[in-house]
């Protein structure tokens, strides 16, 4: 059984919903959380990190760099988690969300008389977490509102579903499965077993439909019978 994921169309539906929620949250009091959730979805969908790895990330673990091959800006991330310490290189789509995370001021809410009073905090420090809050309830509510909570097999989607979403979309776009496995700190076997078994692009039609080249039919040559050696009469002339 493959793990629940978002198809490209469903992933687009999800981040458009989180974007709209960030612009117009149902409760303005939670605007900061809504903005963080939107960037969380984009960050995870462009890195393939596990949720527990993302929760441990500090700003000093992330560097904006230029990919020498594509000349595009990407994130180089020092990951700490299930596999110990490793490295992840993001898609270019993770840069803008991270820049917003780095520049977003977290409001400090102080309980006052009758209502909370907000005081603006400083910019995140290098040792501050990228995702210090908890947005699971808001995330699940959005999944329910968008009818995305369950996949077609009835399995519930969670924040972890963004990881197989990254893996599947990258494979569908032609990325090398070994490179993806190394970038996500997993194995090719795990990807093929739990992530890519349902992806049609993993089947190469040109290989499946290839045919063995048939050699043209040639008539079988029948070897000719050996001719008898010429007769020689060594008896000499016959006496009369």
N, C-alpha and C positions, 0 to 999 in steps of 0.2 A: 504494500500500500504506500502510495506516495504521500508526502506531507502536504497539508493544506497550503495553498499559495494563492496569489492573485494573478490572474492572467493580465497581459498588458492592458487590455481594455478596463479590467476591474481595478488595476493599480492606478490608472489614470482617473477613474471615477473616485477612488479613495482620496488621492492627494488634491483633487479639485474640491472635494467636500471639506477636507481639512483646511484648505486655503480660504474657502468661504466662511468657515467657522472662525478662522483667525481674524477675518475682517469684521464679521458681525457675530460675535459669540452670543449665545442665548442669555448668558449672564455676564455683563461687562466686568464684573468683579474677577472673573477668571480669564480675562483677555491674555494675560501673560502665559498662562497654561495652554491656551488655545494656539498661540503663536509658537510655543515650544513644541507642541504636538505636531504641528504642520512641518516644522523643520526636522523633527524626529523621523517622520515617515519618509521624507525625501532623503535624509542622511542614511537611514537604514536600507532604503531601496537602491542606493548607489554605492554601498560598501559591502553589504552582505554580512555584517557583523552579527553575532549573537546578542540578544538583548542584555544579558548579564555583562558582556564585554563592553557594550556601549555605556552601560550605567557606571562602569569604573573609569571611563575615559576622563582625563583631565585635559585642560587646554594645552598644557605643555607637551602632551602626547601627540598633538596634531600639528602638522606643518603643511603649508600651502607651497607646492612645488610645481615646476613645469616639466611635463613629460617630454623627454628629448625626442621621442619618435613622432608623437602627434602635435607637439608644440602647444598643447592645451594645459590649462591649470588643473591639477588634481590634488588630492590630499594624501600625504604619507602619514600613516597612523601606526603608532606603537601600541600594540594590542596586548592586554594582560587578561588572561582568562583560562579557559579549559586546557589550552595547549601550552600554558606557560606564557612566555613573552615571545611575540612574533610581530610581523609587519603586514600591513594591508595597504594596498594602493587603490584609491577610490576611482569611480567614474567622475568625469568633469562636473556632472550634475550635483555632486555633493559639496562643491566649493561655496556656492552662494548660500545654501542653508547654514553652513558652518560660519560664514562671515556674519550672518545675522545672529547666530548664537553667541558669537564672540563680542558683538557690539550691543547686545540687548541688555538693558538694565533690569535687574530683578527687583520688583517692589518689595519693600519691607513693610509688613502690615503690623501695626501696633494697636492693640486693643485700647480704645478710648471709651469715653462715656457715651453709650448708646450705639456707636458704630466704630468700625476700625478706621484708623488713620494710616494712609500710605506715605512712606518716605522713600525717596529715590535712593537706590543703592549705587555703589560705584560699579565700574565695568568689571567683568569677571577677571579674577587674578589667574595667573598661569596654573596654580594648584587647585582652582575651582573645577567642579565637575561640569561637563557639557550639559548633562541632563539631571539636574539636582532634584527635580520634582517627580511626581507620580501622575501620569496621565492615563492610566489604564481604564478608569471608569469613563472618561471622556472618549477614549478610543473605542471602547466597546459600544457606547451609545451611538457613535457615528456609524459603526458597522451595522448596528440594528437599523438605524434610520435609512441607510443606503442598501439594505437587504444584502449585505456582504458578510454577515456573521458566519454563515454556513457555506461550504463549498458544495459542488454538485453531488458529492457523495455523502453529504450530511455531516461532515466533520467540521467542528468549530475552528474558525481562524482566530489567531492571537497575534501579539506583536512579533512572535517568532516567525510567523508566516511571511514576514518581510524578507527574511533570509533566503528561503527557497525561491521567493519571487525574484530576488536579485540573481540567483544562480540560474534559474530557468530562463529568464529573459536574456542573460548574457549568452547562454548556450544557443538560444534561438537566433541570436544575432551573429553566431558563427565563432564565438570565442573558443579557445582551446580548453578542453575539459581539464587537462593536467594543470594549466596555469590557474584556472578558476579554483581547483581543489587546493592548490598551494596558497592562493590569496585568501581563501576562506578557512585555512587550517583544518582541512578535512581530507578525505581520500577519494580517489576516482571511484572506488567501489561504492562508497557511501552515496556519492552523487548519482551514480547509475542505479542504485537500488532504491533510494528514497526521494530523489529529486527529478531525475531525467527520464524515468521509465515511461512517462505519459507524454513526452514531448515528441511530436512527429518529426521535427528536424533532426533528431538523433538517428533517424533512419535515412540512409543515403540511397535515394531511388536509383541513381546511376549505377551503384554497386549491386543493389538488389536485382535490378532488371537487366544486368549485363548478361550477355550470352557468349558462349564459347564459339569462337570462329571455326566454322566448319570448312574443312579442306575440300576442294572440288573432287568429285568422284572420278576416279581413273579406272579404266578397264584393266583387269588383272592380266598381266603378261604371262602366257604359257610358254615355258621354255621348250625350244625345239629339241627334238630327239637328235642325239649325236649321230652323224653320218658314219657308216662303216668305212674303215680304211680301204683304199684302192687295192684291187686284187693283183698280185704279182705271181706269175708262173716261173718258178726258178728251175723247172725241169729241163729247160733248154729246148732245142728243136726236136720235134717228134720224129723217130726213125720210121722210115717207110718200109 
